[in-house]
Amino acid sequence: MDTNTPDDELEVWIDQDLCTGDGICAQYAPEVFELDIDGLAYVKDENDELCQEPAATVTVPLPLVRDVVAATNDCPGDCIHVRRTNDQVELYGPDAGALA
């Protein structure tokens, strides 16, 4: 059961142009990230399907927020973006804090 409210819901996306294919994200949160045959990481939707459209986002399941944030912080390509759904403010990732 999803207990997120619209105010605290987070979404994540990957910039494949910066992805190095190390797979660290998939190690931290395999429910959210997966490497495709092209060697790049993608986010997965609630049906476990890869979202391969550029800048495709998925909602971060509440129990996986820490794992997704850890993956974002340890990503060598600095390509994972986590933002609030309601206002699109990036909280973790390369653009976090850009809006001052």
KEPADO-389900 format. One record per atom (N, C-alpha, C): atom name; chain; x, y, z; residue number from 1. Coordinates in steps of 0.001 Angstrom, whole numbers, plus 524288, in hexadecimal, padded with zeros to 5 digits. Example, Ala and Ser with C-alpha at 12.3 -4.5 7.8 and 13.67 -1.06 7.14 Angstrom:
BEGIN
- N A 83386 7E9C6 81E78 1
- CA A 8300C 7EE6C 81E78 1
- C A 83390 7F31C 81E78 1
- N A 83232 7F736 81BA8 2
- CA A 83566 7FBDC 81BE4 2
- C A 83264 8001E 81EBE 2
This chain:
BEGIN
- N A 8033F 7FB65 80000 1
- CA A 80000 80000 80000 1
- C A 80372 804E3 80000 1
- N A 80274 80875 7FC91 2
- CA A 8057C 80D3F 7FC22 2
- C A 80345 8113B 7FFF2 2
- N A 8068E 812D6 803AF 3
- CA A 804C5 8168B 807A0 3
- C A 806D2 81C04 8069F 3
- N A 80979 81CD7 8022D 4
- CA A 80B61 82216 800EF 4
- C A 806CF 825C5 8000F 4
- N A 8079A 82A96 80199 5
- CA A 803D9 82E9E 80052 5
- C A 80631 831DB 7FBED 5
- N A 8030F 834C1 7F913 6
- CA A 80530 837DB 7F4CA 6
- C A 80986 83B93 7F679 6
- N A 8097C 83D58 7FB5E 7
- CA A 80D6F 84105 7FD2A 7
- C A 812C1 83E8E 7FE11 7
- N A 812F9 83978 7FF3E 8
- CA A 8180A 83719 80057 8
- C A 819A8 8330F 7FC40 8
- N A 816AF 83280 7F836 9
- CA A 817EB 82EAB 7F430 9
- C A 81CB6 83062 7F113 9
- N A 8202B 82CAE 7F01E 10
- CA A 824E1 82DB5 7ED1B 10
- C A 824C4 82A9E 7E80A 10
- N A 82763 82CC9 7E415 11
- CA A 82804 829FA 7DF29 11
- C A 82DC8 82A0A 7DDC3 11
- N A 82F56 82648 7DA9F 12
- CA A 834CD 825BC 7D921 12
- C A 8352A 824F3 7D341 12
- N A 83966 826FB 7D0FC 13
- CA A 83A80 82612 7CB7F 13
- C A 84062 825F6 7CABE 13
- N A 84210 823BB 7C66C 14
- CA A 8479C 82339 7C528 14
- C A 848B2 825F5 7C007 14
- N A 84CED 828F5 7BFEC 15
- CA A 84ECE 82B5F 7BB1B 15
- C A 8528B 8277D 7B888 15
- N A 8509F 8248C 7B4B6 16
- CA A 853C8 8208A 7B239 16
- C A 85895 822C9 7AF6C 16
- N A 85883 827BF 7ADF6 17
- CA A 85D17 82A20 7AB7E 17
- C A 861BF 82A52 7AF32 17
- N A 860B8 82A34 7B447 18
- CA A 864E9 82A62 7B830 18
- C A 865EF 8251B 7BAC6 18
- N A 86296 82152 7B9D7 19
- CA A 8630B 81C32 7BC5B 19
- C A 86809 81975 7BA96 19
- N A 86AFE 81777 7BE70 20
- CA A 86FD7 814A9 7BD50 20
- C A 86F0D 80EC2 7BD2D 20
- N A 86A62 80CF3 7BE81 21
- CA A 8692F 80764 7BE42 21
- C A 86BB5 80420 7C286 21
- N A 86D42 80695 7C6CD 22
- CA A 86FB8 803B2 7CB13 22
- C A 86BE8 80022 7CDEE 22
- N A 866F8 80169 7CDE2 23
- CA A 86303 7FE15 7D053 23
- C A 86289 7FEAB 7D62C 23
- N A 8650F 80292 7D865 24
- CA A 864B2 80368 7DE0C 24
- C A 85F08 80452 7DFA8 24
- N A 85C28 8073A 7DC74 25
- CA A 856AE 80852 7DDB9 25
- C A 85384 80348 7DE24 25
- N A 85466 7FFB3 7DA7F 26
- CA A 8517E 7FAC0 7DA88 26
- C A 85301 7F75D 7DF33 26
- N A 857C1 7F80E 7E12A 27
- CA A 85958 7F534 7E5DE 27
- C A 8568C 7F756 7EAAB 27
- N A 85602 7FC71 7EAF8 28
- CA A 85354 7FEDF 7EF68 28
- C A 84D6D 7FDEE 7EF47 28
- N A 84B11 7FE9E 7EAC0 29
- CA A 84552 7FE59 7EA68 29
- C A 843AC 7FB96 7E55B 29
- N A 8443B 7F66B 7E531 30
- CA A 842CE 7F38A 7E06B 30
- C A 83CFE 7F3D5 7DF1B 30
- N A 839D2 7F566 7E2F4 31
- CA A 83438 7F606 7E1EB 31
- C A 8331F 7FAF1 7DEBE 31
- N A 836E1 7FE92 7DEA9 32
- CA A 83625 8039B 7DC0B 32
- C A 839A1 8042E 7D73D 32
- N A 83E60 80208 7D770 33
- CA A 84235 802BD 7D340 33
- C A 843BB 7FD7F 7D0CA 33
- N A 844F3 7FDB4 7CBC2 34
- CA A 846D5 7F903 7C90D 34
- C A 84A2B 7FAA7 7C469 34
- N A 84E4F 7F798 7C374 35
- CA A 8517A 7F872 7BEC8 35
- C A 84EDA 7F5C0 7BA36 35
- N A 84EC3 7F858 7B5D7 36
- CA A 84C7F 7F60F 7B11D 36
- C A 850E0 7F3D3 7ADC6 36
- N A 84F8F 7F164 7A97E 37
- CA A 85367 7EEED 7A611 37
- C A 85729 7F2E1 7A3AC 37
- N A 855AD 7F7D9 7A3A0 38
- CA A 8593B 7FBE2 7A1AA 38
- C A 85D5B 7FD63 7A5BA 38
- N A 85D1D 7FAFF 7AA6A 39
- CA A 860F0 7FC01 7AE78 39
- C A 85FBF 800B4 7B1DC 39
- N A 85B52 80336 7B0EF 40
- CA A 859DA 807D6 7B3EB 40
- C A 8558A 80686 7B7CC 40
- N A 85542 809AA 7BBF1 41
- CA A 85144 808E2 7BFF4 41
- C A 84C4C 80BD7 7BE85 41
- N A 847ED 80982 7BFFE 42
- CA A 842C4 80BD5 7BF2F 42
- C A 83F94 80B05 7C414 42
- N A 83B8E 80E3D 7C4CD 43
- CA A 837DE 80D6F 7C915 43
- C A 833B2 80990 7C74C 43
- N A 83144 80707 7CB2F 44
- CA A 82D20 8033E 7CA17 44
- C A 82810 8051A 7CC8B 44
- N A 823C6 80436 7C9CC 45
- CA A 81EB5 805CA 7CBE1 45
- C A 81C91 801B6 7CFA7 45
- N A 817E4 802B6 7D19F 46
- CA A 81589 7FF2F 7D578 46
- C A 81462 7F9C7 7D352 46
- N A 81477 7F933 7CE23 47
- CA A 813B0 7F413 7CBAA 47
- C A 818D4 7F178 7CA4E 47
- N A 81D38 7F391 7CC40 48
- CA A 82271 7F17C 7CB63 48
- C A 82441 7F20D 7C5B5 48
- N A 821E6 7F5C3 7C2E9 49
- CA A 8235B 7F6CB 7BD75 49
- C A 8273F 7FB48 7BD37 49
- N A 82B4C 7FAA7 7B9F8 50
- CA A 82F16 7FEDD 7B94E 50
- C A 82C8C 8037A 7B697 50
- N A 82DBC 80810 7B872 51
- CA A 82BDB 80CE8 7B612 51
- C A 83062 80F2A 7B2EA 51
- N A 83044 80E6C 7ADDB 52
- CA A 834B5 80FCE 7AA94 52
- C A 8342A 81509 7A7CB 52
- N A 82FE1 817BD 7A8A0 53
- CA A 82F4E 81CE7 7A654 53
- C A 83309 820A3 7A91F 53
- N A 8354C 82467 7A651 54
- CA A 838BC 82830 7A8EA 54
- C A 835EB 82AFE 7AD62 54
- N A 8388B 82B53 7B1D8 55
- CA A 83695 82DF5 7B688 55
- C A 83196 82B86 7B8B5 55
- N A 830A8 82684 7B79A 56
- CA A 82C1C 823CC 7B9C7 56
- C A 82CB0 82386 7BFB6 56
- N A 82883 824AE 7C278 57
- CA A 82897 8249B 7C82B 57
- C A 8251C 8204C 7CA49 57
- N A 8267B 81E81 7CEF1 58
- CA A 8232B 81AE9 7D1DA 58
- C A 822E4 81CD5 7D777 58
- N A 81EB4 81B90 7DA0F 59
- CA A 81E16 81CD9 7DF8D 59
- C A 82199 81950 7E2C9 59
- N A 82434 81B9F 7E699 60
- CA A 8278C 8189B 7EA1D 60
- C A 82426 81654 7EE73 60
- N A 823E7 8111A 7EED0 61
- CA A 820E2 80EC9 7F314 61
- C A 82330 81071 7F857 61
- N A 81FEA 811F4 7FBF5 62
- CA A 821A1 813F5 80105 62
- C A 825AB 8106D 803B2 62
- N A 824FF 80B42 803C2 63
- CA A 828EB 807F7 80660 63
- C A 82E47 8080D 803B4 63
- N A 82E8F 80A04 7FEE7 64
- CA A 83380 809F6 7FC00 64
- C A 8361D 80F49 7FB8F 64
- N A 833FF 8133A 7FE24 65
- CA A 8362C 81883 7FDAB 65
- C A 83BED 81894 7FF31 65
- N A 83D53 81644 80396 66
- CA A 842D2 8164E 8054F 66
- C A 8465C 813A5 80158 66
- N A 844AD 80F49 7FF2E 67
- CA A 847E0 80C81 7FB51 67
- C A 8488B 80FBB 7F65F 67
- N A 8446E 81247 7F4A2 68
- CA A 844AE 81585 7EFEE 68
- C A 8483B 81A3B 7F0DF 68
- N A 847DC 81C9D 7F56E 69
- CA A 84B3C 8210E 7F6B6 69
- C A 850F0 81F4A 7F705 69
- N A 851F3 81AC7 7F95B 70
- CA A 85751 818BA 7F9A0 70
- C A 85971 817B9 7F424 70
- N A 85636 81589 7F0BE 71
- CA A 857DE 814A4 7EB54 71
- C A 8591E 819CC 7E89F 71
- N A 855E7 81DBA 7E9A0 72
- CA A 856C2 822E3 7E751 72
- C A 85BED 8252F 7E92F 72
- N A 85CF8 824BA 7EE31 73
- CA A 861BF 826ED 7F070 73
- C A 866A8 82415 7EEA0 73
- N A 86650 81EFE 7ED9F 74
- CA A 86AE7 81BE5 7EC26 74
- C A 86B8B 81B2C 7E644 74
- N A 867FA 81D26 7E335 75
- CA A 86830 81C6C 7DD89 75
- C A 86D04 81F29 7DB3D 75
- N A 87087 81C44 7D8A9 76
- CA A 8752F 81EBF 7D677 76
- C A 873F9 82258 7D1D5 76
- N A 86F9E 82178 7CF44 77
- CA A 86E26 824CA 7CAD7 77
- C A 86B23 829A2 7CC6E 77
- N A 869AC 829E8 7D170 78
- CA A 866A4 82E56 7D370 78
- C A 861EA 82F5C 7CFE6 78
- N A 85F11 82B2B 7CEB5 79
- CA A 85ADB 82B87 7CADC 79
- C A 8556D 82A64 7CD01 79
- N A 85503 8294D 7D20D 80
- CA A 84FF0 827FF 7D461 80
- C A 84DAA 82CE3 7D6EE 80
- N A 848C6 82DF0 7D5C2 81
- CA A 8460D 8328D 7D7BF 81
- C A 8415B 830D2 7DAF6 81
- N A 840FD 832CB 7DFC6 82
- CA A 83C84 831B4 7E329 82
- C A 83A11 836F1 7E47D 82
- N A 83511 83768 7E34D 83
- CA A 83265 83C62 7E449 83
- C A 82D03 83B6B 7E694 83
- N A 82B00 83F80 7E921 84
- CA A 825A4 83F35 7EB1F 84
- C A 821F3 83F51 7E67D 84
- N A 81DF4 83C2A 7E6C1 85
- CA A 81A2B 83BDD 7E286 85
- C A 816EC 840D6 7E225 85
- N A 81569 84308 7E69E 86
- CA A 811A8 8475D 7E684 86
- C A 813E4 84C6D 7E455 86
- N A 818F3 84D82 7E52F 87
- CA A 81B12 85278 7E345 87
- C A 81FF5 851E0 7DFE3 87
- N A 8218A 84D10 7DEE5 88
- CA A 825F5 84BDA 7DB7A 88
- C A 82B36 84DDE 7DD81 88
- N A 82BA4 84EFF 7E291 89
- CA A 83096 850B0 7E4D9 89
- C A 83401 84BE3 7E5A3 89
- N A 838C1 84C1F 7E376 90
- CA A 83C69 847C7 7E408 90
- C A 83ED4 847EE 7E976 90
- N A 83E3B 84391 7EC54 91
- CA A 84049 84333 7F1A3 91
- C A 84589 84074 7F1CB 91
- N A 84665 83CCD 7EE2B 92
- CA A 84B42 839CD 7EDE4 92
- C A 84CBA 8394F 7E828 92
- N A 851BF 839B3 7E723 93
- CA A 85399 8393C 7E1C8 93
- C A 856A9 83E09 7E029 93
- N A 85851 83E34 7DB38 94
- CA A 85BC1 84258 7D96D 94
- C A 8595B 847CE 7D992 94
- N A 85433 84833 7D960 95
- CA A 851B7 84D5A 7D968 95
- C A 84F63 84ED5 7DEB6 95
- N A 85068 84BAF 7E2BA 96
- CA A 84E56 84CC3 7E7F3 96
- C A 85092 851F2 7E9E5 96
- N A 84D34 85533 7EBD5 97
- CA A 84EE6 85A3C 7EDE2 97
- C A 84FCC 85E57 7E9B7 97
- N A 84EA1 85D0F 7E4D5 98
- CA A 84F82 860CD 7E08F 98
- C A 84BD3 8656F 7E0E8 98
- N A 8473B 86498 7E324 99
- CA A 84378 868ED 7E3B2 99
- C A 8441C 86B41 7E91A 99
- N A 84702 86F5D 7E975 100
- CA A 847F2 871BF 7EE92 100
- C A 84491 87685 7EF42 100
